[in-house]
Each structure stands twice: as C-alpha cells, then as structure tokens.
Amino acid sequence: MQSRHILILSIMVVFSLLIVGCNVKDQTGLENIRQEINGLKADALQQEILLENIEISIKDIEALKAQNDELKREILRLDELINLNESHGDLTQLTLHEQEKYEEFKTSYDDVVLVGLKPISVCKMYLYASLVKEYETEYELYTTNEASVLWSKEEDKNIPNEHRLQEFDIFKDIYDVGIIFSESNAEQATITWKSKNGNADEKLGAITYGFSLVKDGDAWKVNFLPMQ
C-alpha cells in the first residue's frame, strides 16, 4: 500500500515537472515572437523613413532639373547673342564657314552637315537659298517632323516663283537682334530683329520681326511658315 502511494506521488511529481517545462517553453516562444514583432515594427519604421527621404530626394532632383534646364536656355541665349552680333547686319549674307556648310549641305541634304550650327546660321542659309532661288535647298532646310510638315517637296516644286519671297530688304540693315527659346522647350527658338528698311508703327516704333526654328535631332531646322 505504501509502495503504491509512493508510485502515485512519483507520477504526480513527474507530471508537474512536465507542465512546468511546457510553460517555460511557451513563455520562451512568446518572448521570441514578441522580439520578432518588435523587429518587424522597427524595419517597417525604417522603410517608412526611407520612402519619405526618397520622395524628398525626387522633389529635389526635379527642382535641380528645372534649374538646370533654365541654365541651359540662358546659356543658349547668351551664346546665340554672340553669334547674332557677328551677322554683320544682313541675314542673307553668309560667313565663309556658313557658305562652306551651305555648299556641303546642298550636295547631300544630310542633316549631319548642320549639326553644330546655331539657329542664326540655319536661318541665314534658308534666306540665302531663297535669295538665290535654290528652292530645293530651301525646302530641305525645313523641319522633317511629320507633325510640323505643311506641304510635301513635290508640292513645293509646284509653287510659282511669284508666290515665293521676293523682297529681302527687311533682312538687311538689321539691329536689336535677339533670340527667344521656348520656356517649356529649349529646342524651339525664335530669332528676332528690327530693320531700318522695315515698317514702323506710329506709337510702337519699328516693327520686330521673328523667324522660328526647331531642333530636329541634333540639328536646327526651319519651321514651316517661319515668319507668320
């Protein structure tokens, strides 16, 4: 009887130890889970901070890009003004370099020849082609952008000479020459000037003329109807 009682007590002790062991394991497991949750929360917080920093960086990059675009337009404008002041007051008179480029372009009609030329040079080449009645070359200096083409080369050949530009006085004895680049696109430019041979308004004085060009790839080309 006593042996049976001892056996029962022994079983109860072992069972109690098992229960205590399980509780210890459960508590350890819960603590590990809590630690994992805290770790995930920390990671999530770091990611949120990182995303906020990325958003700030993107805004900073966009602001810097806008400033850079503005600087490019200003550099183009100042650079072009230097070239404009070397035009000798006549937009139909080519410099030696412009004449060489014109002759090279006339033999190939390859826009690569125009790469590196300023808008003022392409403008002068166009007006010179019109002056000497080389109308095919004049047409080839137009933009090839499909959205901007207003008539085909074949249609251009059928334009009567009397309907083409005949008077060139407003391109001579010019002054107050300037250039305007589009605020939204530095690849669109308008050359402006006044001419001693041009018209004048009684209140506003001498009329300002404009000639528009657009960048085709790496070369400046003339817009259709550049002097609307």
Steps between C-alpha positions, in 0.01 A plus 500: 500500500782735589685409180190583296470835674864578425448407134202732472696786658789434261268514198348828622846654547607399148175634354547827689852535365375440145238771540756745636733415211225563244414834661864603486518404132176687426630813671827479309310460171277799575800713583662403171181595314489833682860566400424413137198732501708784645765434238242514221359824640848651502557386140165647393586832666836510326337427165244776557779746580691383193196550275450850636864579429466361147196720437693802624796404282277468190360848563854634544610331177203645310578847635865465400399378155274803453785730606736318266258538207471872575879534507525317166249739343691800635832361373345438158356850494830668594697278265262579218518873567874483438432340162224748422736790555732349240231494229623830350147642490390288204317169544549409133879535513681181596833485677774291338425210736125525435563508125712185522230325703232618258685358199565172684136470602381581148690203358367242748199642689635312800400659831831384647658793315286738708596352836685761706358798310310759701140595419619832350722314251219269385267800473753681279554191283125473445466867405807478277352198318182699444698802382695303237184305409634160600160391620578129536772584751262743668245218541761256635573746779144463629430275798426137418278454805184341354272694733651828374528435125238709318570400138710243316812558295305427180240758598777747571638455148163609360492830691528784246807717550284810526338349810835461670692756703600783269604788724801460730542855627373418850787252539758773441618788717367317803541597864374404848561138406401246765390144552220346703503136607170343600454492878368145481741372236854624437485331160268764356646841417392827343750752364375858532624824344407842375596641163571852384322398181199358683163637594423701810200570715426862586470419870720192539779595261692248289332163457678197645530209260534136600629181339429166670703180500481162670756235593480187284715252687836675531444758226300821486244513219254764380133488596248508218372857467783621726387865483127478569 
